[in-house]
């Protein structure tokens, strides 16, 4: 029987043109069949996975548990503990994950069907004795998670270590057992169970106030989670460890997990702390998953030409009928190779911009260790940022400086600072001096100083930094939610130590502001985005001295912003932040300058001390402005802060 024919036009892109191909396609062949003939269903088979951990006493089986962030396996108790309960460590604002080290098949791409799974685990929350005596409830909670990778550790506090950024699309299922009420993420109370789908905000919540158990009972509890991939239905039950599973689940709902699953995912646990030092213990864990897959059957079609070509190429039985090349042909090849080599050397030795073939035949570069900055080509930077796409912009300012997010060819994520030639010309900065400053910065190392990967001087000035997925401080300080005091003070001390170290090497930063500070895991501050427009590497001792004084003033303004939780200049405020803070100091009301959104766990004495350090840094140069070395001593209480004058706000001098 003949099949009717239908024409199909295909547009095939070339370098600068498009070609039209007219294909004759049978009408019976659907678009799905056209592109998925290689995914023909074979014989169905069930794929199951079973994990069994009656405890976590170190043995060959527990070696399959991968620990991330502040997570450990207790050698004596045989528990997974998040965070690490060691008495020498700070337990506040920590996050960690414990996941099975191998991915598990949880999604069938052919049928778009999620797997069914059952998991049960026993857990116990322990809190410091001092907090129990004060009747302070611990935080923040524990979550069973299904995540796409084995490298991510989410944010602490109300994030439960689940996500790094609310703006990034991250496929994750989390069943949270939350012990802290955080209104900014929609928590109903401090004792609930929730289902989170790619978000820190729970889509389904069960309030435990009417349940038979509570997360604050300090008892060993057991959770049962059952998901039916065929019916798209989930049930969560909670009870005491050792009891039978309750007849009625505390949470049951229809749930399609397909949009939140990759074919292979990692399963495990995530937890975090906030102001309170709560230890999350997982005592045992069972997990079973099942999914129907299809065997890949061999195709009926055989490409005989490919087989024949491979036989002639690889088989020793193939007969070689070709004649040996003639002497003249060898001579021509040698002459051509020598000519090409000489031409290549000529082009590579020409000054930059003279060869019109530079963009067609980019110069081959020797591999450079990651710790040493290198020169990137404009093509590499353009490709990393998708031709400087607006979707990759992190921030920009009125001076024409733009920060982009980029991905290098090797997969490394970077931050790219683009400075237009017009800006450089306005400051009369030589590119040679900028490169010299880059090498001077990368010649030193400090955990709170951002690394510079390299630069590019084609067409415009471009600086390439390491990328920090948690973003800059201004997003945390002035965005949604409230940054607690403990991480704020950690940021202040970390940046002070970084600046002190930089000044000890006769270097300056020159661009200190909240958007220049990036946050790592557990709020570790990283100072980056150095100033290159005006500061020059060999500008003399006098310039270095002035740069250090300017850094101290900028640090003082930074401290005021962190303590007060408001920007230096805000249109809805009567006074700028500096005048506002000095006015309160004159009236003896410095405590009113502290961010009123901070909770009761704030160390108010420490906050006022930080405020005084910030005010002292804004004093005029002749009126007692300290050095960064003295600032570090003030913050560490190694030196008394000099008495501040009461003569009103100082004259601004940066």
Secondary structure, 3 states (H helix, E strand, C coil): CCCCEEEEEEEEECCCCEEEEEEEEECCCCHHHHHCHHHCCCCEEEEEEEEEECCCCCCCCHHHEEEEECEEECCCCCCEEECCCCCCCCCCCCEEEEEECCCEECEECCCCEECEEEEEEEEEEEECHHHHHCCCCCCCEEEEEEECCCCCCCCCHHHCCCCCCCCCCCCEEEEEEECCCCHHHCCCCCCEEEEEECCCCCCEEEEHHHCCCCCCCCCCEEEEEEEECCCCEEEEEEEECCCCCCCCCCEEEECCCHHHCCCEEEEEEEEECCCCCEEEEEEEEEEEEEEEEECCCCCCCCCHHHHHHHHHHHCCCCCCCCCCCCHHHHHHHHHHHHHHHHHHHHHHHCCCCCCCCCCCCCCCCCCCCCCCCEECCHHHHHHHCCCCCHHHEEEECCCCEEEEEEECCCCCEEEEEEECHHHHHHHCCCHHHHHHHHHHHHCCCCCCECCEEEEECCCCEEEEEECCCCCEHHHHHHCCCCCCHHHHHHHHHHHHHHHHHHHHCCCCCCCCCHHHEEECHHHCEEECCCCCCCCCCCCCHHHHHHHHHHHHHHHHHHHHHHHHCCCCCCCCCCCCHHHHHHHHHHCCCHHHHCCCCCCCCCCHHHHHHHHHHHHHHCCCCCCCCCCHHHHHHHHCCCCCCCCCCCCCCCCCCC
